[in-house]
Amino acid sequence: MKKNVFLSIIVPIYNVEKYIGSLVNSLVKQTNKNFEVIFIDDGSTDESMQILKE
């Protein structure tokens, strides 16, 4: 019997605007769609959160 596994991914966001686009693209391309992503703004001073909002 195969179990359905739900995965929660917690990503701290702190000055990662150079990398956030590739992270999101990687998450979107996952074959298992049974997950949620929680982004936590750790006081970032760059445009990381604005990029996520877009």
Secondary structure as UniProt FT lines:
FT   STRAND          7..13
FT   TURN            17..19
FT   HELIX           20..28
FT   STRAND          35..41
FT   HELIX           48..53
//
